[in-house]
Amino acid sequence: MKLLLVSGLAPQARSVATVHGYVAAGKALGHEVAVFGAPDPKLPSLPFTTDVSGFDFALFVIQVPQDFPDMPHLARLLDGIPRERRAVVDLWGRFNDTIGVDHDFNHLEQLDGHLGWEWVEALQAISDTILQPTLVPLRPDVRSFLFHAYDAGSVARPRASAREAAAAWRGAGPDERPYGVMYVGNNWQRWDQVRELLQQVGPLRRELGRPCLIGWDWDQRPDWAVQQGIMGVNVDAAFLRERDVEIRGGVRFDEVIGLLGKARFAPVLHRPLFRRLGFVANRTFETFSADTLPVLMLPEDFVEAVYGPEALALVPRGDVAAHLMDAMSRPEVYWGAVLRTRSYLSRHHAFERRLQELRAILEG
């Protein structure tokens, strides 16, 4: 199979890590997976092309308007690859009626300038095959395809047993693991969850280590959000200073796993819209490759359905502080859950399996 992925990519944004996973898995399975566009020196390991001839299928990976190619490139794509061999994976729930959860929306007209019906018609113009990364899409004309996946080969420090993993985790000194809790992700519709997390773990600063937030706009509410009245990009700088939270800017996709390993715990958070829709995201799976204990701050039914039953041990169930302190006292129990969950993810959510699922959808 020759598959062309169509999306706007940048080293620090959106689905670039997942696209790299598809390219590598395709090569391992004997497929050719390329990205539409001119070569990007910042992403040297991705094969780019603007020659659409010879490809069996095109998958449009859509989150924001910039993921659509400009004209005349879009016209060349639509002319060169027949409609029945094109599909769209809608990663932000655009192909729905307008849904609002707290300050989070799937159609934010004042930010991207497009109404809900424009999104629906734009995706329908690309293909009749619309996919979303949820087990249960809202619309009957949308198919489930999780898109994001787990790469067992990217695990930073594979451990043979829970005892070995727990011993290494417990024995790591402050130079190797200086942080207690680290979240890597931009400040977009996540502040309420992050604030609650930091509120609970604040008293554990001495036992755990310093907390750290890595991503854009954690230091202050950005000017563009103030000027356009965009809520959900809030932050309380004084609150963060009081809790000695280290703030760092955005990082490249290939630095995330290593950075998470510098913390004892790494929360997995989904923005409110994604929680409502049951969407997965890149960090849903990527966090399990890091040398850290994931803290799944997600609904239990979602955790069991996506990660498997062993992962329920990694859900704090409201009392994050008690969960972390129990993990500190019994790390082997928690690392056992992590290793068993990694095995489940390898069987059910590997990139190779995603390609097989996608091929079945496209050929069907």
C-alpha positions in Angstrom: 0.0 0.0 0.0 1.2 3.5 -0.8 -0.4 6.0 1.6 -0.2 9.8 1.4 -0.8 11.7 4.6 -2.0 15.3 4.1 -1.6 17.6 7.1 0.2 20.7 8.3 3.2 19.6 10.4 5.6 21.4 12.7 8.2 20.1 15.2 6.2 21.4 18.2 2.6 21.1 17.1 -0.3 18.6 17.0 0.2 15.2 15.4 3.7 15.3 14.1 4.9 12.4 16.5 2.0 10.2 15.3 2.9 10.9 11.6 6.4 9.8 12.3 5.0 6.6 13.8 3.0 5.8 10.7 6.0 6.4 8.4 8.2 4.0 10.5 5.4 1.4 10.8 4.7 1.5 7.1 8.3 0.9 6.3 8.4 -2.1 8.7 5.3 -3.6 7.1 6.5 -3.1 3.5 4.2 -0.1 2.8 5.2 3.3 1.6 3.9 6.2 3.7 4.7 9.8 2.7 3.6 13.3 3.6 2.2 15.7 1.1 4.3 18.9 0.8 7.8 20.2 0.2 10.7 18.8 2.3 11.0 20.4 5.7 14.6 20.6 7.0 13.2 20.7 10.6 11.7 17.2 10.0 14.4 15.4 8.1 13.2 11.9 8.7 9.8 12.4 7.0 9.5 11.7 3.3 7.7 14.6 1.7 6.4 14.7 -1.9 4.1 16.8 -4.0 3.8 14.1 -6.7 0.5 12.4 -6.0 0.7 9.9 -8.8 1.1 6.3 -7.8 -0.4 6.6 -4.3 -3.2 4.1 -3.5 -4.9 6.3 -0.9 -4.7 9.8 0.7 -5.6 10.4 4.4 -6.3 14.0 5.3 -5.3 14.5 9.0 -7.4 17.6 10.0 -7.3 19.6 13.2 -7.0 23.3 12.2 -7.5 25.2 8.9 -3.8 25.1 8.3 -4.0 21.4 7.8 -5.6 21.9 4.4 -3.1 22.6 1.6 -3.3 25.9 -0.1 -4.4 26.2 -3.7 -3.4 25.0 -6.3 -1.9 22.1 -4.2 -5.3 21.1 -2.8 -6.8 21.0 -6.4 -3.9 18.9 -7.5 -4.6 16.4 -4.7 -8.3 16.2 -5.4 -7.7 15.8 -9.2 -4.9 13.3 -8.8 -6.5 10.9 -6.2 -10.1 9.9 -6.8 -12.7 10.6 -4.1 -13.2 7.0 -3.3 -9.5 6.6 -2.4 -9.5 9.6 0.0 -10.5 9.7 3.7 -10.5 12.3 6.4 -9.6 11.8 10.0 -11.2 14.6 12.0 -9.0 14.9 15.1 -10.8 17.8 16.8 -14.5 16.9 16.3 -15.2 19.4 13.6 -17.6 17.1 11.8 -20.3 17.5 14.4 -22.9 20.1 15.3 -21.4 22.8 17.5 -20.6 21.3 20.9 -19.6 23.4 23.9 -18.1 22.0 27.1 -17.1 24.7 29.7 -15.1 27.1 27.5 -14.1 24.4 25.0 -15.8 24.1 21.6 -15.3 22.1 18.4 -16.2 25.2 16.4 -14.6 28.4 17.6 -15.5 30.9 14.9 -13.8 33.9 16.6 -10.5 32.1 16.5 -10.3 30.3 13.2 -13.0 32.3 11.3 -15.1 29.3 10.2 -18.6 28.4 11.1 -19.7 24.9 12.0 -21.4 24.2 8.7 -18.3 25.3 6.8 -16.3 22.6 8.6 -18.8 20.0 7.8 -19.1 20.9 4.1 -15.3 21.2 3.8 -14.7 17.7 5.1 -17.6 16.3 3.0 -16.0 17.9 -0.1 -12.8 15.8 0.5 -14.4 12.4 1.1 -17.4 10.3 2.1 -15.2 8.5 4.5 -15.0 10.5 7.7 -13.1 9.1 10.7 -12.8 10.3 14.3 -10.4 9.1 17.1 -13.2 7.8 19.4 -14.6 4.4 20.0 -18.2 5.8 19.7 -18.7 8.6 17.2 -21.8 10.8 17.6 -22.8 10.8 14.0 -23.9 7.6 12.2 -21.9 8.7 9.0 -18.6 8.8 11.0 -16.4 5.7 11.6 -14.2 5.0 14.6 -10.5 5.1 13.9 -8.3 6.1 16.9 -5.4 7.2 14.6 -2.9 7.9 17.4 -1.1 4.8 18.6 1.5 3.3 20.9 5.1 2.6 19.8 6.7 -0.1 22.0 10.0 0.6 20.3 10.1 4.1 21.7 10.0 3.1 25.4 12.8 5.0 27.0 14.0 2.4 29.4 12.4 -1.0 29.0 12.2 -3.0 32.2 12.0 -6.8 32.5 9.9 -6.7 35.7 7.9 -4.4 37.9 10.5 -5.0 40.7 13.3 -3.8 38.4 11.3 -0.8 37.2 10.3 0.2 40.8 13.8 -0.1 42.1 15.2 2.1 39.3 12.4 4.6 39.8 12.8 4.8 43.5 16.6 5.0 43.3 16.8 7.8 40.9 18.4 10.9 42.5 17.5 14.5 42.1 19.9 15.0 39.2 18.4 12.2 37.2 14.8 12.9 38.2 14.5 16.4 39.5 10.7 16.8 39.2 7.8 15.3 41.1 5.0 15.9 38.5 5.5 17.0 34.9 2.9 17.9 32.3 3.9 18.4 28.7 1.3 20.1 26.6 0.2 23.6 25.6 -2.2 25.7 27.7 -5.4 25.2 25.7 -8.5 24.3 27.6 -6.6 22.5 30.3 -6.0 25.1 33.1 -8.8 24.0 35.4 -7.5 20.4 35.4 -3.9 21.6 35.9 -4.8 23.9 38.7 -6.7 21.2 40.5 -3.8 18.9 40.1 -1.2 21.4 41.4 -3.6 22.3 44.3 -3.6 18.7 45.5 0.1 17.9 45.1 1.3 21.3 46.4 1.7 20.0 50.0 3.8 17.1 48.7 6.5 19.3 47.3 9.2 18.0 49.7 8.3 14.3 49.2 7.9 14.4 45.4 10.0 17.2 44.0 9.3 20.4 42.1 6.3 20.4 39.6 6.9 21.4 36.0 4.7 22.5 33.1 6.2 22.4 29.6 4.3 24.1 26.7 3.1 27.4 25.3 1.3 30.0 27.4 1.7 28.6 30.9 3.5 31.7 32.2 0.7 34.2 31.4 -2.6 34.5 29.5 -1.6 35.2 25.9 -2.4 38.6 24.4 -4.3 37.0 21.5 -6.6 35.3 23.9 -7.2 38.6 25.8 -7.8 40.6 22.6 -10.2 38.1 21.1 -11.9 37.2 24.4 -11.0 33.5 24.1 -11.6 31.8 27.4 -10.1 28.5 28.5 -6.5 29.7 28.0 -6.4 31.0 31.6 -3.5 30.9 34.0 -2.7 32.2 37.5 0.9 33.2 37.6 0.8 34.0 41.3 -0.6 30.6 42.1 2.2 28.9 40.1 4.9 31.0 41.8 3.6 30.1 45.2 3.9 26.4 44.4 7.3 26.8 42.8 6.2 25.4 39.5 8.9 25.5 36.8 7.6 26.8 33.5 9.2 25.9 30.2 8.2 26.7 26.6 7.2 24.3 23.9 9.6 21.5 22.9 10.1 19.3 19.9 8.0 16.2 19.5 11.1 14.0 19.8 12.1 15.5 23.2 8.8 14.7 25.0 9.5 11.1 26.1 12.9 12.0 27.5 11.6 15.0 29.4 8.7 13.1 31.0 11.3 10.6 32.3 12.8 13.4 34.5 9.6 13.4 36.6 8.3 10.7 39.0 4.7 11.2 37.7 3.2 12.4 34.4 -0.6 13.2 34.3 -2.6 12.3 31.2 -5.2 15.1 30.7 -7.7 15.5 27.9 -9.4 18.8 27.2 -13.1 19.0 28.1 -14.3 18.6 24.5 -12.2 15.4 24.1 -13.5 14.0 27.3 -17.1 14.6 26.1 -16.4 13.0 22.7 -14.2 10.2 24.1 -11.3 11.2 21.8 -7.8 10.0 22.2 -4.8 12.3 21.5 -1.1 11.8 20.9 -0.2 11.9 24.6 -2.8 9.3 25.4 -0.4 6.6 24.3 3.0 8.4 24.2 3.1 8.9 28.0 3.4 5.2 28.4 6.8 5.2 26.5 8.4 7.5 29.1 10.3 6.3 32.2 7.6 7.7 34.5 4.4 6.7 36.2 1.4 7.9 34.2 -1.5 9.3 36.2 -4.6 8.8 34.2 -6.9 11.7 35.0 -9.6 10.4 32.7 -13.0 8.7 33.1 -12.7 5.1 34.3 -14.9 3.7 31.6 -12.7 5.4 29.0 -9.5 4.1 30.7 -10.8 0.5 30.7 -12.0 0.6 27.1 -8.8 2.1 25.7 -6.0 1.1 28.0 -7.4 -2.2 29.3 -8.5 -3.1 32.9 -4.9 -3.1 34.4 -4.7 0.6 33.8 -7.5 1.3 36.3 -4.8 1.1 39.0 -3.3 4.3 37.5 -6.5 6.4 37.9 -6.4 8.5 41.1 -10.2 8.6 41.5 -10.4 12.1 42.8 -7.7 12.1 45.5 -4.5 12.7 43.5 -2.3 13.3 46.6 -3.3 10.0 48.2 -2.7 8.2 44.9 0.8 9.6 44.5 1.8 8.9 48.1 0.6 5.4 47.8 2.6 5.0 44.6 5.7 6.4 46.5 5.2 3.7 49.2 4.3 0.8 46.8 5.9 1.6 43.5 6.2 -2.1 42.4 2.4 -2.3 42.4 2.0 0.7 40.1 4.9 -0.3 37.8 3.3 -3.7 37.5 0.2 -1.9 36.2 2.3 0.1 33.8 4.1 -2.9 32.3 0.9 -4.9 31.9 -0.8 -1.8 30.3 2.2 -1.4 27.9 1.7 -5.0 26.9 -2.0 -4.4 26.2 -1.2 -1.3 24.2 1.3 -3.2 22.1 -1.4 -5.8 21.2 -4.3 -3.4 20.7 -2.9 0.0 19.7 0.4 -0.5 17.9 1.1 1.6 14.8 1.2 -1.6 12.8 -2.3 -2.5 13.9 -3.5 1.1 13.1 -2.2 0.7 9.5 -4.0 -2.6 9.1 -7.2 -1.0 10.5 -6.8 1.9 8.1 -6.2 -0.3 5.1 -9.3 -2.3 5.9 -11.4 0.9 6.0 -9.9 2.3 2.8 -10.2 -0.8 0.8 -13.6 -1.6 2.2 
